[in-house]
Amino acid sequence: MPTGGLGQTADVGNDLSLGADWLGMVPAGDRHWQLPVSPGVTSGAQALFGGCATAAALVAAAPLVEQPLVWAAVHFGRLAPAGSSLEVRAEVLSAGRTLSHLAAVGQRDGTEAFSARIVAARRPTSTTEGSWCAAPDVVDPSESEPFHLPVHDDTWAARFEWRLPTRRGLAGRSAACWWVRPEESPTDPLVVLAVLADYVTYGVGRALGAPMGGLSIDNVLRIRRAELTDWLLVEVVPEAVTDGVGFGSAYVYDAGRHLLAVGSQSIVVNDWDWRTPAEEFRDRHS
């Protein structure tokens, strides 16, 4: 049997069945899935969370190829509100020995909610390999405060445990960091990375110390290694905002501070108070 990109074996292509279960996706025919928009995949806007849409595209595409999925670019169209359902389809655009291109689309009542282009690749090992992203210097999860936002309640984010670490030494670039781990197991590493890499919309305000958040226009996900450790370190770095449109990146590291994935995102900026209740209380009485 061929080996999937996550070290699993499957009769055809990659097996992301654990991720499909986590998302609530139901097979509905050849290359065809149904994705009910339940609270577990919604954002604080009570619509399908962009990271869950990206994850759904990967789940639909993965069984069609044997190479591991390494890249996805997703554009978001019509909102899919809680209680609705999406039809998700995937197809192979071109298949090669080491590189394959795929597409996936999610539709609600015949109108596009998201469209994706995906790349799967497995090539010979290069003489130069590694990661040159420096993980933020933060305290360990055991030293970090539990983190809770009311906007996380009854959404995808409530399915994770969050802790807010402090930085050691100088803060460095404008960024915000969290230790995160799934509260439900088992699940699929690729799905977890796709979901967490979409945290740019939530994190840019904290990183800048400004009352702002955003709605996703697009996601671009680059996967270095689809693995999970007990805790994952997520760093959100804002890059620019002009005329109410911004962009930034999210870096996801394992517990040993090794890079797993990078997500970049464009957002429509909105006003949002990202402070926790404890932070609001502190600021009011400081």
N, C-alpha and C positions, 0 to 999 in steps of 0.2 A: 504493500500500500504506500502511496506517496506520503511524505511528511509535511504537515502544515507549518506555517510560519511561526507558530508559538510552541514548537516542539511537540505538538500533538499529531497523532496519525488520523487520517480520515479516508473514507472510501473515495471521495472526490474533493480535491482542493483542501482549503483550510477549514478547520472545524471551529466555528465561533458560536456553537450552540449555547454555551453558558452565557455569552453576551446577549444572544437573542432572548433567552429566558429573562435576563436581568432587565432588558428593555421592554419585555412583554410582547415581542414580535411573534407572530403566528404564521407558519408557512401556508400559502394559499395557492399553490400551483408552481409550475416550473419558473424559477427566477422571480417569484412573485410572493410578497409578504404583506401582511396587514400589521400596522402599528397603531394600536389604540393609544390616544394621548391621555394617559392616566396621570395622577399626581406625581408618580415616581419618575416621570420624564419631563415634567413641566418646569418652567422658570418661575420667578416671582411675578412675572406678568401673566401667569396662568395660561401659558401657551407652550408649545413644544420648545424645550431648551435646545439651543443651537448645537451644543456638544452632543446631545442625545440624537439629533438628526445626523450629525457626522458619524456617530457610532452606528446608527441604523444603516447608513450607506455602506460602511465597512462590512457589517454583518451580511448584507445582501450580496456584496461583491465577492467576499472571501471564498465561498465554496466554488467559484467559477475558475479559479486558478490555483496552481500549486506553489508558486513563489510567495514569500511573505509580503504583506502589504507594507509599503514604506512611505507613501505620500497620498494625501487627499486634499482637494480644493473644493469647497462647498459654498454655493451661493444660496442665500435665503430669499424666498419670494413671499407668497401669501402666508400669513400667520395661521398656525394650526392650534386653535384654542382647546383647552382642557375639555374632554368629553367628545371630541371629534375623533376621526380615525383616518389614517393615511394608507394609501396603497404604495408600496415601495417595490420598485423593479430595478434589476441590474442586468448589464450586458457586457460582454467582452468586445472591445473595439478593435484590438489587435493583440495577438498572442505570440510571443517569441520564446526562445529557449531560456533566456535569462531575464527578459523584461516584457511585461504585459501592461496594456492600458485598458481601463474599464470605465464604465459610466453607471451611475445610479440616479434615480429620480424618485422623489416622494410627492404624491399628488393627493389633494383633498377635493373630492367632487369634481375631478377632471382639471383642477387648477394646480399649477406647480407650487409646492411649498418649499422644496429645496431641490437643487440639482448638484451632482458631484462628478468630478473626474478623479480617478484613483489610479495609482501605479503600484504594481507588484514587481519585485526584483530579487534575484539571487545571482550574484556574480562571483567570480573567483576572488579570493582575498587579495587585497592590495598590499604592496610593500609598506604603505603608510596608512595606519589605521589608528583611531582614537577619537577623543572628544576634547575640544579646546575651549569649551564653555566653563568658566569658573563658577561653581556653585556659591550662593551667598553664604557668608560666615554667620550662622545663626546657632542658637543654643539647641540642644537636643529636644525631642518630643517630651521626654520625662521632665524637662525644666520649663516647658512652655504652657501657657495658660489655655484652658479650654476656650474655644471660640464659638459663639453662637450669634447668628443674625436672625431676627424674626422673619425676614424675607426668605430664609431657608426653609421655614416650616412648610410641611406638606408639598415639598418640591423634590427634585432630584437630589439637592444638596443635603436633605435630611437623611439620606441613605449613607452619608459619610460622617466620620468623626473628624472634627477640626480642632487644631490648636494653633495659637498665634505666638510664634517665637520672637524673641528679641535678638537684635544683631549684636555681635561682639565687635568692639572697636568702632571705627568710623563707619557711618552708614553707607558711604559709597553712592552709587547711582540711585535715582529715584525708583524705588521698587517696593513691592509689598510681598510678604512671604507667609505661607501657611504650611504646617504639617497636616497631612490628610491621610485617612485610610478608610476603605470600605467597611461598613458595619455589617454587610451581608456577604457571605461567602458560601460556595465559591462563585467567582465571577470571572470574566475574561479580561486579561491585561490590556488588550488592544482597546476594548470598550472603555475601560477606566481611564486610560490615557486620553482618548478622544474627548471624553466628558470633561476631565479636569483642565485640559488645554484650552477650553472655552471660557475660563474664569476671568478673562481680560475684562469683560463687561462689568463684573463685580469689583475687580481689583484696582482699576486705574485711579479711582477717587482716593482710596486709602494710600496708594503709592504717592500721589501728588499732594495729599492733605487738602483736597478740594471736594466740595459737595457735588459729586458727579458720578454718573454711571453710564450705561449705554445699552443699546439694542444692536444685535449682531447684523452686519451686512454680509459678511463672509467669514469663513474659517479656512486657514491653510495649515494642515497638520503634517509634520515630518517625524517619522518614527525611527529612532535609532535602534531601540531594543524593546520589544514588547514583553516586559517582565513586571512582576509586582514584588515588593518587599513589604514588611509589616507597615511601615510608614512611608509616604511619599512626600517630597518637598516640592511645593509649587511656588514659583516666583513670577509675579506679573510686573512687566516693565512697560510703562507708557512711553510712546515715542513721539507723537505729535497730535495736536488738535487744531483744526482750522475750519472756520465757518460751520461749527457744530458737527463736524465729522472728524473722527480721530482714528488712530490705529496704535496697536501695541502688540506685545508678545508675551507668551507664557512659557516658562521652562519647567519641565517636570523631571525631577531627579529621584533616584532611589534613596534608601536610608543611608547608603554610603556616600551620597553626594555625587553619584555617577549619572550623567545625562541619559534620560530615557526618550524624551520627545520634546519637540518645540512646536508651539502653535502660534501663528500670527493671525491678527484679526483686524477688520475694519468695523467701526461702530458708529451709530448715530448717537450723539451725546445727549443725555438728559440730566435733569437735576435729581440727585438722590443722596440721601443721608446714609452713608455706609457705616456709621458708628453703631457699636453694640449698645444695648441699654445701659450697661455699666459705664461705657465711655461717654454717653450722653449725660448721665448723672454727674460724672466727674467734671465734665466741661461746664455744666450749669453751676456747679458749686466751687469752681476753682477761682 
